[in-house]
């Protein structure tokens, strides 16, 4: 099932998400599959649960589109549950990022090149791994979502002012996208 993607301006995108208890959420594998389906339909490489209206610590990533740049990403498809960043290391580097919740806006964002992460997979098996390069970047971007942060938060005050009208237009639904979205400033029934 494909979910509508929550647009910039919705309060769910600003909440710190809660941990998932496997007993309270026995259908997590189905949710993970639906999130991958939603992400693929929108041509994304990552999607966090808050982006589909669920304030829970879950995100999915398929970084295989970056395998031309980093061949080790050829089969990089993972679900991350209850993730915690343990350490970010290295000298920050810029990369032009976008977000399914903030369509048509892309900006250079500086992030560290290596991240050590503790997380559970969709079978609730615990992992502690270090990721580098573009995999680390996508993880950090999606991790920000479960912490109530957006990539636009990392921009300079000047860049934020320059894109503010476009952000407001997104929250009002005054944008054309080819995937389902839910806009916070659009009243129901209109």
C-alpha positions in Angstrom: 0.0 0.0 0.0 1.3 3.4 -0.9 0.9 6.1 1.7 0.6 9.9 0.9 3.8 11.7 1.8 3.4 14.4 4.5 4.5 17.8 3.2 6.7 20.4 4.8 4.8 22.3 7.6 3.0 19.4 9.2 3.8 19.1 12.9 4.5 15.4 12.7 7.7 16.3 10.8 8.9 18.3 13.9 8.3 15.7 16.6 10.9 13.4 18.0 9.6 10.0 17.1 9.0 7.3 19.7 10.6 3.8 19.9 8.7 0.9 18.5 7.9 -2.0 20.8 7.7 -5.3 18.8 4.9 -6.6 21.0 2.8 -3.5 20.4 3.6 -3.4 16.7 3.5 -7.0 15.4 2.9 -6.0 11.8 6.2 -4.1 11.4 7.2 -6.1 8.3 4.1 -5.0 6.5 4.7 -1.4 7.4 8.3 -1.7 6.2 7.1 -3.1 2.8 4.5 -0.4 2.5 7.1 2.3 3.2 9.4 0.8 0.5 6.5 0.8 -1.9 5.7 4.4 -1.1 9.4 5.4 -1.4 9.8 3.7 -4.8 6.6 5.3 -6.2 8.0 8.7 -5.3 11.5 7.8 -6.7 13.2 8.3 -3.3 16.2 6.6 -1.8 15.0 7.0 1.8 11.8 7.4 3.7 11.1 7.9 7.4 7.9 7.0 9.2 7.1 10.7 10.2 7.0 11.4 6.4 4.0 9.1 6.2 2.4 10.5 9.3 3.7 8.0 11.8 5.8 9.4 14.7 7.8 6.3 15.2 11.6 5.5 15.0 11.6 3.8 11.6 13.1 4.6 8.3 13.9 2.6 5.1 16.7 3.2 2.6 17.6 1.8 -0.8 20.9 3.5 -1.8 21.4 1.4 -4.9 20.8 4.4 -7.2 24.2 5.6 -6.0 26.0 2.5 -7.0 27.7 4.2 -10.0 29.5 6.4 -7.5 29.9 3.8 -4.8 29.7 0.2 -6.1 29.3 -1.2 -2.6 25.8 0.3 -2.6 24.5 -2.0 -5.3 22.3 -4.0 -3.0 22.1 -1.5 -0.1 18.4 -1.9 1.0 17.7 -1.8 4.7 15.1 -1.0 7.3 16.2 0.8 10.5 14.1 0.5 13.7 14.8 2.4 16.9 18.0 3.7 15.5 20.5 5.7 17.6 23.5 7.4 16.2 26.5 6.5 18.4 29.1 8.6 16.6 29.6 10.7 13.6 33.2 11.2 12.5 35.3 12.8 9.8 35.4 16.2 8.1 32.0 17.5 6.9 31.4 17.5 3.2 28.7 19.0 1.0 26.2 17.1 -1.1 23.1 18.4 -2.8 20.1 16.9 -0.9 16.4 16.8 -1.5 13.5 15.4 0.4 10.2 13.8 -0.6 8.4 16.0 2.0 10.0 19.1 0.5 9.7 18.5 -3.3 11.5 20.6 -5.9 14.0 22.1 -3.3 17.5 20.9 -3.3 20.4 22.4 -1.3 24.0 21.6 -0.4 24.1 20.2 3.1 27.2 19.5 5.1 27.4 16.1 6.9 30.2 14.0 8.4 31.3 11.1 6.1 31.0 8.3 8.7 28.3 7.3 11.1 28.2 4.5 13.7 24.6 3.4 14.3 22.8 1.1 16.7 19.5 -0.2 15.2 17.1 -3.1 14.8 16.1 -4.6 11.5 12.5 -5.6 10.5 13.0 -8.9 12.4 13.9 -7.0 15.5 17.5 -8.3 15.3 19.9 -5.8 16.8 22.8 -4.4 14.8 25.7 -2.0 15.5 27.4 -0.9 12.3 29.5 1.9 10.8 28.4 3.3 7.5 30.4 5.7 5.2 30.0 7.9 2.2 26.6 8.2 0.6 25.1 5.4 2.8 26.1 7.5 5.9 24.6 10.6 4.3 21.2 9.0 3.5 21.1 7.5 7.0 21.9 10.8 8.6 19.2 12.5 6.5 16.5 9.9 7.5 17.7 9.8 11.1 17.1 13.6 11.2 13.5 12.9 10.4 13.0 10.7 13.4 14.6 13.4 15.5 12.1 16.0 14.2 14.7 17.7 12.0 14.7 18.6 8.3 17.6 19.2 5.9 16.5 22.8 5.6 17.5 23.2 9.3 21.1 22.8 8.3 21.0 25.7 5.8 22.3 29.2 6.6 19.8 31.9 7.6 20.2 33.6 4.3 19.5 30.3 2.3 16.4 29.7 4.5 15.1 33.2 3.8 15.7 32.7 0.1 13.6 29.5 0.0 10.9 30.5 2.5 8.2 31.4 -0.1 8.8 28.0 -1.8 8.5 26.2 1.5 5.2 28.1 2.3 3.9 27.1 -1.2 4.7 23.5 -0.4 2.8 23.5 2.9 -0.2 25.1 1.0 -0.1 22.4 -1.7 0.8 25.0 -4.3 3.2 22.6 -6.0 2.9 19.9 -8.6 4.2 16.5 -7.7 3.7 13.1 -9.4 3.2 11.2 -6.1 0.5 11.4 -3.4 1.1 14.1 -0.8 -0.8 15.4 2.2 -0.4 19.2 2.7 -0.9 20.7 6.2 -2.3 24.0 5.1 -4.9 22.5 2.8 -8.3 22.3 4.4 -10.2 19.0 4.1 -13.2 19.0 1.8 -11.8 21.6 -0.5 
